Amino acid sequence: MDEDDVFKALADPTRRALLDALFAEDGQTLTALEQRLPMSRFGVMKHLKVLEAAGLVVSRKQGREKLHHLNPIPIRLIHDRWVSKYAEPWTATLSQLKRSLEEPS
């Protein structure tokens, strides 16, 4: 998994919609996902391929069906690398402010 691939995959609103659909109901078939979007089956397949290449979606065969599952780990790694680093000073300051305001005088 490459961070650039994850950012590229997350940059597209259709791919984010697919991730949201899998978050709501994990383990969906291509047919189920295709019904949620106003595009062809092949368009959905192309988007799923990008998501799989980024490691955000994992698919496995179950009988005749191929089920798609959300893999939240790459998103968490992005969060830990980028968001947490920049949010830490703000959250530390806010929690310190909260403690000082709630302390009895």
N, C-alpha and C positions, 0 to 999 in steps of 0.2 A: 504494500500500500504506500502510495506517495501522497504527501499532503497536497501537492498541486492537483492531482487527480480528484481528490476529495473536494477541494474548492471548485474545480471545474464542474464536477457533478452537481454540487449544491447551487451553482450559479443559475441553473435553468429552472424556471417555475414549474414546468411539467415534471421534471425529476423530483422536485420538492413535493409536488402533489402525490407522486407515486410513493414517496417515503412516508408522507402523512397517511396515505391509504393503508400501507403496511403497518404503520404504528397503530392505527385503529383496529385492524384485523390482520394479524400476521399469518403467513402461510397461504397466500392467495395464488390462484392460477393466472395465467396470462389472460384468459377470457374474462375473469372477474375484474382484473385491473383495467383491461381494455374498455369495459363498459363504463368506467368512471371518467374516461377522457374523450374529448371530441376529436379523435384522430384514428387513423387506421391501426390495425393489428401490428403491421410492420413498423410503424412509428413508435408504438409502445415498446416493441422488441428492441429497437435501437436505443431508446432511453434506458431500458433495463440493462442492456449490454454495458453502457457507460457506468451505471450504478454498480454493476457487478465488478467491472474493472477497477473501480475505486474502492471496492470492498464494502460498500454500503448495503448491498443486497447479496444474499447467498441463496442459491437455488438448489433444490434436490428433487430427484424423481421419486414419485410415489405411485407405483403402478403405471398407468398411462399418462398421468398428470405430472407436470413440473410445478412444484410449489416454490414461491418466492418468499424469503424471510428477510426481515430487517436486521441488519447488523449495526448496532449503535456504537460499537467500539471506535471506529474511525472518527465519528463526531465527537465522542468524549475526548479522544486524544487531541483533536483540534481545540476543544474547549480548554483542556488542561494546558496546552501549549500557548494559546493566544489569549483567551478570555480571562482565565484565572490570573495570569501574570499582570494584566493591566487593571483588573478589578480589585486586587488585593489591597493596594493603598487606600482606596475609597472605602472598602468594607471595614478595614481596620479603623479608619477614622470615624466612620459612622457608629460602629459598636462602642468605641471609646466615648463618643459624644452621648450615646444612649445611657451608658453606665454613669457618666458624670451627671446627667440630668435626672436620673432616677435615684441617685444617692440622697439619703435624708441629710438635710443641712444641720 
